[in-house]
Amino acid sequence: MSKMHRWLVGGAMLALAGCVSTPAQVKPHVRPVGDATEAGNRDDADVKRVLDGVRMIQAGHIQAAIDGPFDEVVERYETRYAGSREKIFSARGTADALLYAATALSAKPPLSAQVIGPAWAMAYWGRGYAYNEMARYDNAIVELRKALALAPDDAQYNIELAYAYQQKRQWQTSLELFKTAEAFVEMTVPAPEVANITCKALRGQGYDLVEMHQYDDARAAYNACLKQIPDEPRSLGELKYIDQVEARKPVGF
């Protein structure tokens, strides 16, 4: 696992495991999965399989995680919803379920949609995470785009995709994804992890902005992280780096 990716992914296990609830009933035109109890139990089991895959990655068994838990969960959901004419959303809990329901209802014309639990999108995220760990960034982008098609505002998925684009040196695309992650942290991340994930999104922005030589904006991003986590060491280190870069600028530039 790369040094930079460790700080992007750190906390993912808690952020994912903390959001395993099945969304409540939503408004007309948008319906939850069939039987709430049965679906919730199935989704809980699939979430656990995804977390098994994350542990396999962290133990160094990356391809096995893809071929095992992640593919298993993805295949189950792709088979279940093959040919569906409804827009499917994969929500962590009530807050983002209602957000996605509102998205469907505000479309012109309103979409017929179904909101299910988090496991399907999580499995795509898991495959994207695994491919990032193998530096197969194009493959990661494909999988993470699938996750975001199901959960477009999820902070963790946006951060993971932003990282992939960052590794491809596509700074502006990465920056926009980190900004999206920051905007939706409180809606898609459990309360104990909000400051941590917000800070990761801000540090990601800072990194991109430094690469784009937008040092004032980068400084602002790192300082915003420090408001979330005082004395956060990576942000302090990056601020020192910006000071060093600016100190080397010729007078008048």
C-alpha positions in Angstrom: 0.0 0.0 0.0 1.5 3.3 -1.0 2.3 6.0 1.6 -0.3 8.4 0.2 -3.0 5.8 -0.3 -2.7 4.7 3.4 -4.0 8.1 4.5 -6.7 8.0 1.9 -8.0 4.6 2.8 -7.4 4.7 6.6 -10.8 4.7 8.3 -12.6 3.1 5.4 -13.4 -0.1 7.4 -15.1 2.0 10.1 -16.8 4.3 7.6 -18.2 1.4 5.7 -19.1 -0.9 8.6 -20.8 2.0 10.5 -23.5 2.4 7.8 -25.2 -0.9 7.3 -28.7 0.2 7.8 -31.5 -0.4 5.3 -33.1 2.8 4.1 -36.6 3.6 5.4 -39.7 4.0 3.1 -39.4 6.9 0.7 -41.8 8.9 -1.4 -43.9 7.7 -4.3 -42.0 6.8 -7.5 -39.1 5.7 -5.4 -39.4 2.4 -3.5 -37.2 0.4 -1.1 -36.2 -3.2 -1.8 -39.1 -5.7 -1.4 -39.2 -7.2 2.2 -37.2 -4.9 4.5 -36.3 -7.6 7.0 -35.1 -10.2 4.5 -33.4 -7.6 2.3 -31.7 -6.1 5.3 -30.4 -9.4 6.5 -29.1 -10.3 3.0 -27.5 -6.9 2.7 -25.8 -7.1 6.1 -24.3 -10.5 5.1 -23.0 -9.0 1.8 -21.6 -6.0 3.6 -19.7 -8.4 5.8 -18.3 -10.2 2.7 -17.1 -6.8 1.4 -15.4 -6.1 4.7 -13.8 -9.6 4.5 -12.4 -8.5 1.1 -11.0 -5.3 2.6 -9.2 -7.3 5.3 -7.8 -9.6 2.6 -6.4 -6.6 0.7 -4.8 -5.3 3.9 -3.2 -8.7 4.4 -1.7 -8.6 1.0 -4.2 -10.9 -0.8 -5.4 -8.4 -3.3 -6.3 -10.4 -6.3 -8.0 -13.0 -4.1 -10.2 -10.3 -2.6 -11.3 -9.3 -6.1 -11.9 -12.9 -7.2 -13.6 -13.9 -4.0 -15.8 -11.6 -1.9 -16.0 -8.6 -4.2 -16.9 -10.6 -7.4 -19.3 -12.7 -5.3 -21.3 -9.8 -4.1 -21.2 -7.9 -7.4 -22.4 -11.0 -9.3 -25.3 -11.5 -6.9 -26.6 -7.9 -7.4 -25.9 -7.6 -11.1 -27.9 -10.8 -11.6 -30.7 -9.7 -9.3 -31.2 -6.3 -11.1 -30.3 -7.3 -14.6 -32.7 -5.7 -17.0 -34.3 -3.5 -14.4 -36.0 -0.4 -15.8 -35.7 1.4 -12.5 -32.8 3.5 -11.5 -31.1 1.7 -8.6 -29.4 3.6 -5.8 -27.3 1.9 -3.1 -27.5 3.9 0.1 -25.7 3.6 3.4 -28.6 4.9 5.5 -31.7 7.1 5.7 -30.0 10.4 4.9 -28.4 9.5 1.6 -31.5 7.3 0.7 -33.7 10.4 1.0 -31.1 12.4 -1.0 -31.2 9.8 -3.8 -35.0 9.7 -3.7 -35.1 13.4 -4.1 -32.7 13.2 -7.0 -35.0 10.7 -8.7 -38.1 12.7 -8.0 -36.6 16.0 -9.2 -35.5 14.6 -12.6 -37.4 15.8 -15.7 -39.5 13.6 -16.0 -39.3 12.0 -12.5 -37.4 8.7 -12.5 -38.8 5.4 -11.3 -36.2 4.3 -8.8 -35.4 1.8 -6.1 -33.2 2.5 -3.1 -31.4 -0.5 -1.7 -28.8 -1.0 1.0 -25.0 -0.3 0.7 -23.5 -3.7 -0.3 -23.6 -3.4 -4.1 -21.9 -0.1 -4.3 -19.4 -1.1 -1.6 -18.4 -4.2 -3.6 -17.6 -2.0 -6.6 -15.7 0.3 -4.3 -13.8 -2.7 -2.9 -12.7 -3.7 -6.4 -11.6 -0.1 -7.1 -9.7 0.0 -3.9 -8.0 -3.3 -4.8 -7.0 -2.1 -8.3 -5.7 1.2 -6.8 -3.5 -0.9 -4.6 -2.1 -2.7 -7.6 -1.6 0.6 -9.4 -4.1 -0.5 -12.1 -5.7 2.9 -12.1 -7.8 2.6 -15.3 -9.4 -0.5 -13.9 -10.0 1.2 -10.6 -11.7 4.1 -12.3 -14.1 1.8 -14.1 -15.1 0.1 -10.9 -15.4 3.3 -8.9 -17.5 4.9 -11.5 -19.9 1.9 -11.1 -20.0 2.6 -7.3 -20.8 6.2 -7.9 -23.5 5.4 -10.4 -25.2 3.7 -7.5 -24.2 6.1 -4.8 -23.1 9.4 -6.5 -22.6 11.5 -3.4 -20.7 8.9 -1.2 -17.7 10.6 0.3 -15.5 7.4 0.5 -16.1 6.4 -3.1 -15.4 9.9 -4.3 -12.2 10.0 -2.4 -11.1 6.6 -3.8 -11.8 7.8 -7.4 -10.1 11.1 -6.7 -7.0 9.1 -5.7 -7.0 7.1 -8.9 -7.1 10.3 -11.0 -4.5 11.8 -8.8 -2.1 9.0 -9.7 -2.8 9.6 -13.4 -1.9 13.3 -12.8 -5.4 14.4 -13.7 -5.3 17.1 -11.1 -8.5 19.0 -11.9 -10.7 15.9 -12.1 -9.2 14.7 -8.9 -9.8 18.0 -7.2 -13.5 18.1 -8.1 -14.0 14.6 -6.7 -12.3 15.6 -3.5 -14.6 18.6 -3.3 -17.7 16.4 -3.8 -16.5 14.1 -1.0 -16.0 17.0 1.4 -19.5 18.3 0.6 -21.3 15.1 1.4 -19.2 13.7 4.3 -21.8 14.4 7.0 -24.5 12.7 5.0 -22.6 9.5 4.1 -20.1 8.9 6.9 -20.8 7.9 10.5 -20.4 10.7 13.0 -17.2 9.5 14.7 -15.4 9.5 11.3 -16.6 12.9 9.9 -13.6 14.9 10.9 -11.2 12.3 9.7 -12.8 11.8 6.3 -13.3 15.5 5.9 -9.6 16.1 6.5 -8.7 13.4 4.0 -10.8 15.2 1.4 -9.2 18.5 2.2 -5.7 17.0 2.1 -6.5 15.5 -1.3 -7.5 18.9 -2.5 -4.4 20.5 -1.1 -2.2 17.9 -2.9 -3.9 18.6 -6.2 -3.7 22.3 -5.8 0.0 22.2 -5.0 0.6 20.2 -8.2 -1.4 22.9 -10.0 0.8 25.6 -8.4 -2.2 27.1 -6.7 -0.4 27.5 -3.4 -2.8 30.0 -1.7 -5.8 27.6 -2.3 -3.7 24.6 -1.2 -2.7 26.4 2.0 -6.4 27.1 2.7 -7.3 23.5 2.2 -4.6 22.3 4.6 -5.6 24.9 7.2 -9.2 23.8 6.9 -8.0 20.3 7.7 -6.2 21.6 10.7 -9.5 23.1 11.9 -11.0 19.6 11.8 -8.0 17.9 13.4 -5.6 20.3 15.2 -1.9 19.6 14.7 -2.7 17.0 12.0 0.9 16.1 10.9 0.5 15.7 7.2 -1.2 19.0 6.8 1.5 20.7 8.9 4.2 19.0 6.7 2.5 20.1 3.5 2.2 23.7 4.7 6.0 23.7 5.5 6.6 22.4 2.0 4.5 25.2 0.5 6.5 27.8 2.5 9.7 26.3 1.1 8.5 26.4 -2.4 7.3 30.0 -2.1 10.6 31.0 -0.5 12.5 29.8 -3.6 10.4 31.9 -5.9 12.4 34.7 -7.6 11.4 38.2 -6.5 8.5 39.5 -8.6 7.0 36.1 -9.4 
